[in-house]
Amino acid sequence: MVEKSKLDEDREGKAMDPSYYRGMIGTLLYLTASRPDL
């Protein structure tokens, strides 16, 4: 894991696909519900 990484502003303003993030959150919710020992 990288510590103290610097986050920069996206100056180009590219549109992000919200379905990608929805899928990621859904996967994390599934993992926390199905594997409480994680």
Backbone as numpy.savetxt, mean C-alpha at the origin, in Angstrom:
# Nx Ny Nz CAx CAy CAz Cx Cy Cz
14.86 -3.67 5.37 14.01 -2.49 5.37 14.90 -1.25 5.37
14.55 -0.33 4.54 15.34 0.90 4.43 14.83 1.92 5.44
15.74 2.39 6.26 15.37 3.40 7.25 15.72 4.78 6.72
14.97 5.75 7.17 15.20 7.15 6.83 15.18 7.40 5.32
14.28 6.71 4.64 14.15 6.99 3.20 13.37 8.29 3.03
13.75 9.06 2.05 13.14 10.36 1.82 12.02 10.22 0.79
10.86 10.74 1.13 9.73 10.73 0.21 9.66 12.08 -0.48
9.58 12.05 -1.79 9.51 13.28 -2.56 8.12 13.46 -3.14
7.77 14.69 -3.40 6.50 15.03 -4.02 6.53 14.62 -5.49
5.40 14.08 -5.96 5.28 13.71 -7.37 4.92 14.96 -8.16
5.90 15.58 -8.76 5.69 16.85 -9.46 5.00 16.66 -10.81
5.06 15.47 -11.37 4.41 15.23 -12.66 2.90 15.07 -12.51
2.45 14.68 -11.34 1.02 14.55 -11.09 0.36 13.42 -11.86
1.05 12.29 -11.97 0.49 11.15 -12.69 -0.73 10.61 -11.94
-1.74 10.23 -12.69 -2.93 9.64 -12.09 -2.63 8.20 -11.67
-3.03 7.85 -10.46 -2.81 6.51 -9.94 -4.08 5.70 -10.11
-3.91 4.40 -10.28 -5.05 3.50 -10.44 -5.57 3.10 -9.05
-6.75 3.58 -8.66 -7.24 3.28 -7.31 -7.56 1.81 -7.09
-7.85 1.06 -8.16 -8.17 -0.35 -7.98 -6.96 -1.14 -7.49
-5.77 -0.70 -7.83 -4.55 -1.36 -7.34 -4.48 -1.26 -5.82
-4.73 -0.06 -5.29 -4.67 0.14 -3.85 -5.83 -0.56 -3.14
-7.00 -0.57 -3.76 -8.13 -1.29 -3.18 -7.82 -2.77 -3.05
-7.19 -3.33 -4.08 -6.82 -4.74 -4.04 -5.79 -5.02 -2.96
-4.85 -4.11 -2.80 -3.82 -4.29 -1.77 -4.45 -4.24 -0.37
-5.34 -3.30 -0.15 -6.01 -3.18 1.15 -6.88 -4.41 1.39
-7.57 -4.88 0.37 -8.39 -6.09 0.50 -7.55 -7.29 0.89
-6.38 -7.42 0.29 -5.48 -8.52 0.62 -5.01 -8.42 2.06
-4.65 -7.22 2.49 -4.21 -7.04 3.88 -5.33 -7.33 4.87
-6.55 -6.91 4.55 -7.69 -7.21 5.41 -7.93 -8.71 5.50
-7.83 -9.40 4.37 -8.01 -10.85 4.34 -6.95 -11.53 5.20
-5.69 -11.11 5.06 -4.62 -11.73 5.83 -4.81 -11.53 7.33
-5.19 -10.33 7.73 -5.37 -10.09 9.17 -6.58 -10.84 9.72
-7.61 -11.07 8.89 -8.79 -11.80 9.35 -8.53 -13.31 9.37
-7.80 -13.81 8.39 -7.61 -15.25 8.28 -6.42 -15.77 9.07
-5.48 -14.89 9.40 -4.28 -15.30 10.14 -4.03 -14.31 11.28
-4.77 -14.46 12.37 -4.62 -13.50 13.47 -3.26 -13.56 14.17
-2.48 -14.61 13.92 -1.18 -14.74 14.57 -0.07 -13.99 13.83
-0.40 -13.31 12.73 0.62 -12.57 11.99 0.97 -11.27 12.68
